[in-house]
Amino acid sequence: MDKVESAPEPLLAGDLVDGVPIRGFAFRQGAEVPSSRDDHVLFDSDRDLLEPPDRSVPEVAQSVGSPARLGAPLVSDEWIVAIEEAAPGLPGAVDGLVRDAARPWHPIADTLLTDFQAGRHDLWLVGGSVRDLLLGAADRVRDLDLVGTAPVGHFYEQADQAVAGSGQADLRMKISDGVVSILGARLADRTVIDYRPLYQDGFRFPASGSDMRIDAARRDLTVNCLFYNCGKQVLLDPTGCGMADLLGGETPMLAPVPGMKDAAARADVVLRAIRMLIRWTNLSAPRCSVSQQLTLDDETLREIQRRAGHHLGGTTAEQVLEAAGRLGGNDTDLVRRLREFMYE
C-alpha cells in the first residue's frame, strides 16, 4: 500500500460528545443510497430502544457537540504476534493477494485499505484469508473478510466510491444485518468482500463499537480469529492460541474460541469445522478438538440440525458424515442428527 496523508481522528466508542461517552454506532438507512449520514451515535441511555435513535455522528471539527478524544481501538499488547519471527512472509503475501490483478477484488481492496489508512480508521483482514496465507495456501482464498472501526454507512460510502472508480461494472453492493458486501455479478453474485464493523453488545439492534475484545469473543475457531492490519503490518492473536493451533503442529488444530455459551453459536462452530474438514482436501487431516471443548447438548444438536442446510450446501452426505465422525466419533449424536438431516 502507498503512504497517504493523515486526516483528523475519527470518532470512536469511548469519545465524549457534550460530556456523554459514545458507546457505539448503529446504521439506519434514510436515503436511497447508504452513506455516513445513516450512521448514528449510541449512548448508554439507548440500550433499551428497539431501533437506533435519530442522532447523527458529529463532525470532529464541529464546535457544538465537540468530541473529546478518549476512544481508541482496544487492543491488548499480549495479542500482538512477533510477525518478523512467526510469519515473516505474511506482509508480502497479503500485499500480493490484495494487488493480484486476476482477483475479483482488484483494485478495490487496495483502494479501500489505502483510503482507510488515510481516514485513520483501523481496517483488519480476518478469518480465512489470514489463515490460508499463513498456511501458504493463497490459492484457496476466494473472498476477503474485513473488520474495522468504521461504522456501516461510512464504510459503504468509501466502498461505493472505490467500486465506482474501479471501472468494474459487474460489481454491486448491499447491506444485510450490519454487513456491507461487495458482490460479483459474473461470479453469480458471489461475495468478493465482506465488511463487518467491530461488534458492540448490549443493544437490541445491530451495533458496532471499537473494542476488539468484544468482537474476538464472537468468533468461531481460534485459527479464524487472527487479525492482520495491512497499513500497520500488525498481526493479532486475541485468543492466544490461534497461531499455535494453526502452525504449532504437523497439521492445524480446529478448536473453538473459548467461552462460547450460546447454543446457536456452538452449532455454527461445529458446522464450520465440518465444512473446513471437507474443504481442506489438499492438506493433511487437521486435528480436531471442537466436540471435546463444546457442550453438544440437545439444544445445540437441534440448532446444528436446523442450520445444517445453510452451512453445508454443495456437499454430499458422505462428506458431511465422514467429517462429523472425525469431530466426535462415528456413533455420536452429532452424526446421528446430521444423518437425519442429510437423508430426511
Contacts in CASP RR format, 6 or more apart in sequence:
PFRMAT RR
TARGET T0000
AUTHOR 0000-0000-0000
METHOD contacts of the structure
MODEL  1
MDKVESAPEPLLAGDLVDGVPIRGFAFRQGAEVPSSRDDHVLFDSDRDLL
EPPDRSVPEVAQSVGSPARLGAPLVSDEWIVAIEEAAPGLPGAVDGLVRD
AARPWHPIADTLLTDFQAGRHDLWLVGGSVRDLLLGAADRVRDLDLVGTA
PVGHFYEQADQAVAGSGQADLRMKISDGVVSILGARLADRTVIDYRPLYQ
DGFRFPASGSDMRIDAARRDLTVNCLFYNCGKQVLLDPTGCGMADLLGGE
TPMLAPVPGMKDAAARADVVLRAIRMLIRWTNLSAPRCSVSQQLTLDDET
LREIQRRAGHHLGGTTAEQVLEAAGRLGGNDTDLVRRLREFMYE
1 95 0 8 1.000
1 98 0 8 1.000
1 110 0 8 1.000
1 113 0 8 1.000
1 114 0 8 1.000
1 117 0 8 1.000
1 230 0 8 1.000
1 231 0 8 1.000
2 114 0 8 1.000
4 114 0 8 1.000
4 115 0 8 1.000
4 117 0 8 1.000
4 118 0 8 1.000
5 118 0 8 1.000
6 118 0 8 1.000
6 119 0 8 1.000
6 120 0 8 1.000
7 118 0 8 1.000
7 119 0 8 1.000
7 120 0 8 1.000
8 60 0 8 1.000
8 61 0 8 1.000
8 120 0 8 1.000
9 60 0 8 1.000
9 69 0 8 1.000
9 120 0 8 1.000
10 60 0 8 1.000
10 119 0 8 1.000
10 120 0 8 1.000
10 121 0 8 1.000
10 149 0 8 1.000
10 150 0 8 1.000
10 154 0 8 1.000
11 17 0 8 1.000
11 22 0 8 1.000
11 41 0 8 1.000
11 57 0 8 1.000
11 58 0 8 1.000
11 60 0 8 1.000
11 67 0 8 1.000
12 22 0 8 1.000
12 71 0 8 1.000
12 72 0 8 1.000
12 73 0 8 1.000
12 149 0 8 1.000
12 209 0 8 1.000
12 210 0 8 1.000
13 22 0 8 1.000
13 23 0 8 1.000
13 24 0 8 1.000
13 25 0 8 1.000
13 71 0 8 1.000
13 200 0 8 1.000
13 209 0 8 1.000
13 210 0 8 1.000
13 211 0 8 1.000
14 21 0 8 1.000
14 22 0 8 1.000
14 23 0 8 1.000
14 70 0 8 1.000
14 71 0 8 1.000
14 210 0 8 1.000
15 21 0 8 1.000
15 22 0 8 1.000
15 67 0 8 1.000
15 68 0 8 1.000
15 69 0 8 1.000
15 70 0 8 1.000
15 71 0 8 1.000
16 22 0 8 1.000
16 67 0 8 1.000
16 68 0 8 1.000
16 70 0 8 1.000
17 41 0 8 1.000
17 58 0 8 1.000
17 65 0 8 1.000
17 66 0 8 1.000
17 67 0 8 1.000
18 65 0 8 1.000
19 68 0 8 1.000
20 43 0 8 1.000
21 43 0 8 1.000
21 44 0 8 1.000
21 70 0 8 1.000
22 41 0 8 1.000
22 42 0 8 1.000
22 43 0 8 1.000
22 67 0 8 1.000
22 71 0 8 1.000
23 42 0 8 1.000
23 43 0 8 1.000
23 44 0 8 1.000
23 46 0 8 1.000
23 47 0 8 1.000
23 200 0 8 1.000
23 209 0 8 1.000
24 41 0 8 1.000
24 42 0 8 1.000
24 200 0 8 1.000
24 207 0 8 1.000
24 208 0 8 1.000
24 209 0 8 1.000
24 210 0 8 1.000
25 39 0 8 1.000
25 40 0 8 1.000
25 41 0 8 1.000
25 42 0 8 1.000
25 57 0 8 1.000
25 151 0 8 1.000
25 152 0 8 1.000
25 197 0 8 1.000
25 200 0 8 1.000
25 207 0 8 1.000
25 208 0 8 1.000
25 209 0 8 1.000
26 39 0 8 1.000
26 40 0 8 1.000
26 42 0 8 1.000
26 52 0 8 1.000
26 53 0 8 1.000
26 151 0 8 1.000
26 203 0 8 1.000
26 205 0 8 1.000
26 206 0 8 1.000
26 207 0 8 1.000
26 208 0 8 1.000
27 34 0 8 1.000
27 38 0 8 1.000
27 39 0 8 1.000
27 40 0 8 1.000
27 52 0 8 1.000
27 151 0 8 1.000
27 152 0 8 1.000
27 153 0 8 1.000
27 175 0 8 1.000
27 178 0 8 1.000
27 206 0 8 1.000
28 38 0 8 1.000
28 40 0 8 1.000
28 51 0 8 1.000
28 52 0 8 1.000
28 54 0 8 1.000
29 38 0 8 1.000
29 175 0 8 1.000
30 37 0 8 1.000
30 38 0 8 1.000
31 37 0 8 1.000
31 38 0 8 1.000
33 160 0 8 1.000
34 152 0 8 1.000
34 153 0 8 1.000
34 156 0 8 1.000
34 157 0 8 1.000
34 160 0 8 1.000
34 175 0 8 1.000
35 153 0 8 1.000
35 156 0 8 1.000
35 157 0 8 1.000
36 57 0 8 1.000
36 151 0 8 1.000
36 153 0 8 1.000
36 154 0 8 1.000
36 157 0 8 1.000
37 56 0 8 1.000
38 152 0 8 1.000
38 153 0 8 1.000
39 56 0 8 1.000
39 57 0 8 1.000
39 151 0 8 1.000
39 152 0 8 1.000
39 153 0 8 1.000
39 154 0 8 1.000
40 52 0 8 1.000
40 53 0 8 1.000
40 54 0 8 1.000
40 55 0 8 1.000
40 56 0 8 1.000
40 57 0 8 1.000
41 55 0 8 1.000
41 56 0 8 1.000
41 57 0 8 1.000
41 58 0 8 1.000
42 52 0 8 1.000
42 53 0 8 1.000
42 55 0 8 1.000
42 200 0 8 1.000
42 203 0 8 1.000
42 207 0 8 1.000
43 55 0 8 1.000
46 52 0 8 1.000
46 53 0 8 1.000
46 203 0 8 1.000
47 202 0 8 1.000
47 203 0 8 1.000
47 204 0 8 1.000
48 204 0 8 1.000
49 203 0 8 1.000
49 204 0 8 1.000
49 205 0 8 1.000
50 204 0 8 1.000
50 205 0 8 1.000
51 205 0 8 1.000
52 205 0 8 1.000
52 207 0 8 1.000
57 151 0 8 1.000
58 64 0 8 1.000
58 65 0 8 1.000
58 66 0 8 1.000
58 67 0 8 1.000
60 67 0 8 1.000
71 210 0 8 1.000
72 210 0 8 1.000
73 122 0 8 1.000
73 148 0 8 1.000
73 149 0 8 1.000
73 198 0 8 1.000
73 210 0 8 1.000
73 211 0 8 1.000
73 212 0 8 1.000
74 210 0 8 1.000
74 211 0 8 1.000
74 212 0 8 1.000
74 213 0 8 1.000
75 212 0 8 1.000
75 236 0 8 1.000
76 213 0 8 1.000
76 238 0 8 1.000
78 240 0 8 1.000
79 212 0 8 1.000
79 236 0 8 1.000
79 237 0 8 1.000
79 238 0 8 1.000
79 240 0 8 1.000
80 234 0 8 1.000
80 235 0 8 1.000
80 236 0 8 1.000
81 87 0 8 1.000
81 235 0 8 1.000
81 236 0 8 1.000
81 237 0 8 1.000
81 243 0 8 1.000
83 90 0 8 1.000
83 91 0 8 1.000
83 233 0 8 1.000
83 234 0 8 1.000
83 235 0 8 1.000
86 235 0 8 1.000
86 243 0 8 1.000
86 247 0 8 1.000
87 134 0 8 1.000
87 235 0 8 1.000
87 243 0 8 1.000
90 133 0 8 1.000
90 134 0 8 1.000
90 228 0 8 1.000
90 235 0 8 1.000
91 230 0 8 1.000
91 233 0 8 1.000
93 133 0 8 1.000
93 136 0 8 1.000
93 138 0 8 1.000
94 125 0 8 1.000
94 133 0 8 1.000
94 228 0 8 1.000
94 230 0 8 1.000
95 230 0 8 1.000
97 103 0 8 1.000
97 129 0 8 1.000
97 133 0 8 1.000
97 138 0 8 1.000
97 141 0 8 1.000
98 105 0 8 1.000
98 106 0 8 1.000
98 109 0 8 1.000
98 110 0 8 1.000
98 113 0 8 1.000
98 144 0 8 1.000
98 230 0 8 1.000
99 106 0 8 1.000
99 107 0 8 1.000
99 110 0 8 1.000
100 106 0 8 1.000
101 107 0 8 1.000
103 109 0 8 1.000
104 184 0 8 1.000
104 187 0 8 1.000
104 192 0 8 1.000
105 143 0 8 1.000
105 144 0 8 1.000
105 182 0 8 1.000
105 192 0 8 1.000
105 193 0 8 1.000
107 166 0 8 1.000
108 159 0 8 1.000
108 162 0 8 1.000
108 163 0 8 1.000
108 166 0 8 1.000
108 168 0 8 1.000
108 171 0 8 1.000
108 182 0 8 1.000
108 192 0 8 1.000
108 193 0 8 1.000
109 144 0 8 1.000
109 193 0 8 1.000
111 162 0 8 1.000
111 165 0 8 1.000
111 166 0 8 1.000
112 123 0 8 1.000
112 146 0 8 1.000
112 158 0 8 1.000
112 159 0 8 1.000
112 162 0 8 1.000
112 193 0 8 1.000
113 123 0 8 1.000
113 230 0 8 1.000
113 231 0 8 1.000
115 158 0 8 1.000
115 161 0 8 1.000
115 162 0 8 1.000
116 122 0 8 1.000
116 123 0 8 1.000
116 150 0 8 1.000
116 158 0 8 1.000
117 123 0 8 1.000
117 230 0 8 1.000
117 231 0 8 1.000
121 148 0 8 1.000
121 149 0 8 1.000
121 150 0 8 1.000
121 154 0 8 1.000
122 148 0 8 1.000
122 149 0 8 1.000
122 229 0 8 1.000
123 146 0 8 1.000
123 147 0 8 1.000
123 148 0 8 1.000
123 149 0 8 1.000
123 150 0 8 1.000
123 229 0 8 1.000
123 230 0 8 1.000
124 146 0 8 1.000
124 147 0 8 1.000
124 148 0 8 1.000
124 227 0 8 1.000
124 228 0 8 1.000
124 229 0 8 1.000
124 236 0 8 1.000
125 144 0 8 1.000
125 145 0 8 1.000
125 146 0 8 1.000
125 227 0 8 1.000
125 228 0 8 1.000
125 229 0 8 1.000
125 230 0 8 1.000
126 145 0 8 1.000
126 146 0 8 1.000
126 147 0 8 1.000
126 224 0 8 1.000
126 225 0 8 1.000
126 226 0 8 1.000
126 227 0 8 1.000
126 228 0 8 1.000
127 145 0 8 1.000
127 219 0 8 1.000
127 224 0 8 1.000
127 225 0 8 1.000
127 226 0 8 1.000
128 141 0 8 1.000
128 145 0 8 1.000
128 224 0 8 1.000
129 141 0 8 1.000
129 143 0 8 1.000
129 144 0 8 1.000
129 145 0 8 1.000
130 226 0 8 1.000
130 227 0 8 1.000
130 228 0 8 1.000
130 235 0 8 1.000
131 223 0 8 1.000
131 224 0 8 1.000
131 226 0 8 1.000
131 246 0 8 1.000
132 138 0 8 1.000
132 140 0 8 1.000
132 141 0 8 1.000
133 141 0 8 1.000
134 226 0 8 1.000
134 243 0 8 1.000
134 246 0 8 1.000
134 247 0 8 1.000
135 246 0 8 1.000
135 247 0 8 1.000
135 252 0 8 1.000
135 283 0 8 1.000
137 282 0 8 1.000
137 283 0 8 1.000
140 279 0 8 1.000
142 190 0 8 1.000
143 190 0 8 1.000
143 191 0 8 1.000
143 192 0 8 1.000
143 193 0 8 1.000
143 194 0 8 1.000
144 192 0 8 1.000
144 193 0 8 1.000
144 194 0 8 1.000
145 194 0 8 1.000
145 196 0 8 1.000
146 193 0 8 1.000
146 194 0 8 1.000
146 195 0 8 1.000
146 196 0 8 1.000
147 195 0 8 1.000
147 196 0 8 1.000
147 197 0 8 1.000
147 198 0 8 1.000
147 215 0 8 1.000
147 227 0 8 1.000
148 195 0 8 1.000
148 196 0 8 1.000
148 197 0 8 1.000
148 198 0 8 1.000
149 197 0 8 1.000
149 198 0 8 1.000
149 209 0 8 1.000
149 210 0 8 1.000
150 158 0 8 1.000
150 197 0 8 1.000
151 197 0 8 1.000
151 208 0 8 1.000
152 175 0 8 1.000
152 178 0 8 1.000
152 180 0 8 1.000
152 197 0 8 1.000
152 208 0 8 1.000
153 175 0 8 1.000
153 180 0 8 1.000
155 180 0 8 1.000
155 195 0 8 1.000
155 197 0 8 1.000
156 173 0 8 1.000
156 175 0 8 1.000
156 180 0 8 1.000
159 173 0 8 1.000
159 180 0 8 1.000
159 182 0 8 1.000
159 193 0 8 1.000
159 195 0 8 1.000
160 173 0 8 1.000
163 171 0 8 1.000
163 173 0 8 1.000
163 182 0 8 1.000
170 184 0 8 1.000
170 185 0 8 1.000
170 186 0 8 1.000
171 182 0 8 1.000
171 183 0 8 1.000
171 184 0 8 1.000
171 185 0 8 1.000
171 192 0 8 1.000
172 182 0 8 1.000
172 183 0 8 1.000
172 184 0 8 1.000
172 185 0 8 1.000
172 189 0 8 1.000
173 180 0 8 1.000
173 181 0 8 1.000
173 182 0 8 1.000
173 183 0 8 1.000
174 180 0 8 1.000
174 181 0 8 1.000
174 183 0 8 1.000
175 181 0 8 1.000
177 206 0 8 1.000
178 196 0 8 1.000
178 197 0 8 1.000
178 206 0 8 1.000
178 208 0 8 1.000
179 194 0 8 1.000
179 195 0 8 1.000
179 196 0 8 1.000
180 194 0 8 1.000
180 195 0 8 1.000
180 196 0 8 1.000
181 191 0 8 1.000
181 193 0 8 1.000
181 194 0 8 1.000
181 195 0 8 1.000
182 191 0 8 1.000
182 192 0 8 1.000
182 193 0 8 1.000
182 194 0 8 1.000
183 189 0 8 1.000
183 190 0 8 1.000
183 191 0 8 1.000
183 192 0 8 1.000
184 190 0 8 1.000
184 192 0 8 1.000
196 208 0 8 1.000
197 208 0 8 1.000
197 209 0 8 1.000
198 208 0 8 1.000
198 209 0 8 1.000
198 210 0 8 1.000
198 211 0 8 1.000
198 212 0 8 1.000
198 214 0 8 1.000
198 215 0 8 1.000
199 207 0 8 1.000
199 208 0 8 1.000
199 209 0 8 1.000
199 214 0 8 1.000
199 215 0 8 1.000
199 218 0 8 1.000
200 207 0 8 1.000
200 208 0 8 1.000
200 209 0 8 1.000
200 211 0 8 1.000
200 214 0 8 1.000
201 207 0 8 1.000
201 214 0 8 1.000
212 227 0 8 1.000
212 236 0 8 1.000
212 238 0 8 1.000
213 238 0 8 1.000
216 225 0 8 1.000
216 227 0 8 1.000
216 238 0 8 1.000
216 239 0 8 1.000
216 257 0 8 1.000
217 257 0 8 1.000
217 259 0 8 1.000
218 265 0 8 1.000
219 225 0 8 1.000
219 238 0 8 1.000
219 239 0 8 1.000
219 257 0 8 1.000
220 256 0 8 1.000
220 257 0 8 1.000
220 265 0 8 1.000
220 268 0 8 1.000
220 269 0 8 1.000
220 272 0 8 1.000
221 254 0 8 1.000
221 255 0 8 1.000
221 256 0 8 1.000
221 257 0 8 1.000
221 269 0 8 1.000
221 272 0 8 1.000
221 273 0 8 1.000
221 276 0 8 1.000
221 290 0 8 1.000
222 239 0 8 1.000
222 240 0 8 1.000
222 241 0 8 1.000
222 242 0 8 1.000
222 245 0 8 1.000
222 246 0 8 1.000
222 253 0 8 1.000
222 255 0 8 1.000
222 256 0 8 1.000
222 257 0 8 1.000
223 242 0 8 1.000
223 245 0 8 1.000
223 246 0 8 1.000
223 252 0 8 1.000
223 253 0 8 1.000
223 254 0 8 1.000
223 255 0 8 1.000
224 272 0 8 1.000
225 237 0 8 1.000
225 238 0 8 1.000
225 239 0 8 1.000
225 242 0 8 1.000
225 257 0 8 1.000
226 235 0 8 1.000
226 236 0 8 1.000
226 237 0 8 1.000
226 242 0 8 1.000
226 243 0 8 1.000
226 246 0 8 1.000
227 235 0 8 1.000
227 236 0 8 1.000
227 238 0 8 1.000
228 234 0 8 1.000
228 235 0 8 1.000
228 236 0 8 1.000
229 235 0 8 1.000
229 236 0 8 1.000
237 243 0 8 1.000
239 257 0 8 1.000
239 258 0 8 1.000
241 255 0 8 1.000
244 253 0 8 1.000
245 252 0 8 1.000
245 253 0 8 1.000
245 254 0 8 1.000
245 255 0 8 1.000
246 252 0 8 1.000
246 253 0 8 1.000
249 287 0 8 1.000
250 284 0 8 1.000
251 283 0 8 1.000
251 284 0 8 1.000
251 285 0 8 1.000
251 286 0 8 1.000
251 287 0 8 1.000
252 280 0 8 1.000
252 283 0 8 1.000
252 286 0 8 1.000
252 287 0 8 1.000
253 286 0 8 1.000
253 287 0 8 1.000
253 288 0 8 1.000
253 289 0 8 1.000
254 273 0 8 1.000
254 276 0 8 1.000
254 277 0 8 1.000
254 286 0 8 1.000
254 287 0 8 1.000
254 288 0 8 1.000
254 289 0 8 1.000
254 290 0 8 1.000
255 289 0 8 1.000
255 290 0 8 1.000
255 293 0 8 1.000
256 266 0 8 1.000
256 269 0 8 1.000
256 289 0 8 1.000
256 290 0 8 1.000
256 293 0 8 1.000
256 294 0 8 1.000
257 269 0 8 1.000
260 266 0 8 1.000
260 269 0 8 1.000
260 294 0 8 1.000
263 297 0 8 1.000
263 299 0 8 1.000
263 300 0 8 1.000
263 302 0 8 1.000
263 303 0 8 1.000
264 303 0 8 1.000
264 307 0 8 1.000
266 294 0 8 1.000
266 295 0 8 1.000
266 296 0 8 1.000
266 300 0 8 1.000
266 303 0 8 1.000
267 300 0 8 1.000
267 301 0 8 1.000
267 303 0 8 1.000
267 304 0 8 1.000
267 306 0 8 1.000
267 307 0 8 1.000
268 307 0 8 1.000
268 311 0 8 1.000
269 290 0 8 1.000
269 294 0 8 1.000
270 290 0 8 1.000
270 291 0 8 1.000
270 294 0 8 1.000
270 296 0 8 1.000
270 300 0 8 1.000
270 304 0 8 1.000
270 327 0 8 1.000
270 334 0 8 1.000
271 304 0 8 1.000
271 307 0 8 1.000
271 308 0 8 1.000
271 311 0 8 1.000
271 312 0 8 1.000
272 311 0 8 1.000
273 288 0 8 1.000
273 290 0 8 1.000
273 323 0 8 1.000
273 327 0 8 1.000
274 311 0 8 1.000
274 312 0 8 1.000
274 320 0 8 1.000
274 323 0 8 1.000
274 324 0 8 1.000
274 327 0 8 1.000
274 338 0 8 1.000
275 311 0 8 1.000
275 312 0 8 1.000
275 315 0 8 1.000
276 286 0 8 1.000
277 285 0 8 1.000
277 286 0 8 1.000
277 288 0 8 1.000
277 323 0 8 1.000
277 326 0 8 1.000
277 327 0 8 1.000
278 315 0 8 1.000
278 319 0 8 1.000
278 320 0 8 1.000
278 323 0 8 1.000
280 286 0 8 1.000
285 326 0 8 1.000
288 326 0 8 1.000
288 327 0 8 1.000
288 328 0 8 1.000
290 327 0 8 1.000
291 327 0 8 1.000
291 328 0 8 1.000
291 329 0 8 1.000
291 332 0 8 1.000
291 334 0 8 1.000
292 328 0 8 1.000
294 300 0 8 1.000
296 304 0 8 1.000
296 332 0 8 1.000
296 333 0 8 1.000
296 334 0 8 1.000
301 333 0 8 1.000
301 334 0 8 1.000
301 337 0 8 1.000
302 337 0 8 1.000
304 334 0 8 1.000
304 337 0 8 1.000
304 338 0 8 1.000
305 337 0 8 1.000
305 338 0 8 1.000
305 340 0 8 1.000
305 341 0 8 1.000
308 320 0 8 1.000
308 338 0 8 1.000
308 341 0 8 1.000
308 342 0 8 1.000
309 341 0 8 1.000
312 320 0 8 1.000
317 339 0 8 1.000
317 342 0 8 1.000
317 343 0 8 1.000
320 338 0 8 1.000
320 342 0 8 1.000
321 335 0 8 1.000
321 338 0 8 1.000
321 339 0 8 1.000
321 342 0 8 1.000
324 332 0 8 1.000
324 334 0 8 1.000
324 335 0 8 1.000
324 338 0 8 1.000
325 332 0 8 1.000
325 334 0 8 1.000
325 335 0 8 1.000
327 334 0 8 1.000
328 334 0 8 1.000
328 335 0 8 1.000
329 335 0 8 1.000
END
